[in-house]
Amino acid sequence: MPRFISLIRVDEKTAPAAPSAGLMERMGELMEEMTRAGVLLDTGGLGPIDSSKRVRWSEGRTTVLDGPFTEAKEVVGGYSLVQTKDLDEAVEWAKRFVQLHEEEYDLDCEVRQVFGSSDD
């Protein structure tokens, strides 16, 4: 079965500093359901962009840049890796995840197939 990664993009300027207890509970319940369904392979939240670094390769040189990155409005705030029968099923799980969030969140989720395993 194919694998898909969901990249959660969030506007750090408008998102709450920390997820609410209710959101964490709802996320935990969904992760349990996804685990029982056999689709969830991995998931995680990412630290703030101001403590990140970018490694860039350009014109034969490597450069390391410290965050925050002023051009970034939306940043990847988390991810999940799932194994589903097809893209449509992966999108349905992603829709359920984004709908757990309170209205003050402004986020989107990009779902992309992961290649490189023997069962792609």
C-alpha positions in Angstrom: 0.0 0.0 0.0 1.2 3.5 -0.7 2.5 5.9 1.9 1.5 9.6 2.2 2.9 12.4 4.2 0.6 15.2 5.4 2.5 18.5 6.1 0.5 20.8 8.3 1.2 24.4 7.5 0.2 27.0 10.1 0.5 30.8 10.4 2.6 31.1 13.5 1.7 34.8 13.9 -2.0 34.0 14.4 -1.9 30.5 15.9 -2.2 30.1 19.7 1.1 29.7 21.4 0.2 26.2 22.5 -2.6 23.8 21.6 -5.5 23.8 24.0 -6.1 20.8 26.2 -9.2 20.0 24.2 -7.3 20.0 20.9 -4.7 17.7 22.4 -7.4 15.3 23.6 -9.1 15.3 20.2 -5.8 14.8 18.4 -5.0 11.9 20.7 -8.3 10.2 20.1 -7.8 10.6 16.3 -4.3 9.2 16.5 -5.6 6.2 18.5 -8.3 5.6 15.8 -5.7 5.8 13.0 -3.5 3.4 14.8 -6.3 0.9 15.3 -7.2 1.3 11.6 -3.6 0.4 10.8 -2.9 3.6 8.8 -0.8 5.7 11.1 3.0 5.1 10.7 4.4 8.3 12.5 3.3 11.7 13.5 4.9 14.7 15.2 4.8 18.4 15.8 7.7 20.7 14.9 9.3 23.4 17.0 9.0 27.1 16.2 10.7 28.5 13.2 12.7 31.0 15.2 14.8 28.1 16.6 15.3 26.4 13.2 18.1 26.5 10.6 18.1 26.1 6.9 20.9 24.4 5.0 21.0 25.8 1.4 23.0 24.6 -1.6 23.4 27.1 -4.3 26.0 27.8 -7.0 28.3 25.1 -5.5 28.2 26.5 -2.0 26.6 25.4 1.2 25.1 28.1 3.5 23.5 27.7 6.9 20.8 30.2 7.8 19.4 30.8 11.3 15.7 31.3 11.8 13.4 33.0 12.0 12.9 33.5 8.3 11.2 36.8 7.6 9.8 35.6 4.2 7.9 32.7 5.8 4.3 33.5 6.6 3.2 29.9 6.9 5.5 27.2 8.3 5.3 23.5 8.6 4.1 22.9 12.1 3.7 19.2 12.1 3.4 16.1 9.9 1.9 12.6 9.8 3.0 9.6 7.8 0.2 7.2 6.8 -0.2 4.1 4.8 -3.6 4.0 3.0 -5.1 2.3 0.0 -5.0 5.6 -2.1 -4.6 9.4 -2.0 -8.3 9.9 -1.4 -8.2 7.9 1.9 -5.1 9.9 3.0 -7.0 13.1 2.2 -10.0 12.0 4.3 -7.8 11.4 7.3 -6.1 14.8 6.8 -9.6 16.5 6.6 -10.5 14.9 9.9 -7.3 16.2 11.5 -7.7 19.8 10.4 -11.3 19.9 11.5 -10.2 19.1 15.1 -8.8 22.6 15.4 -10.5 25.6 16.9 -11.7 28.4 14.6 -8.8 30.8 15.4 -6.4 28.5 13.6 -5.5 29.3 10.0 -3.8 26.2 8.6 -3.7 23.9 5.7 -2.5 20.4 5.1 -0.6 19.3 2.0 -0.9 15.5 1.3 1.9 14.0 -0.9 2.8 10.4 -1.7 6.1 9.2 -0.4 8.2 7.1 -2.8 11.2 4.9 -2.1 9.8 1.8 -0.5 9.5 -1.6 -2.2 5.7 -1.4 -2.1 5.0 1.9 -3.9 
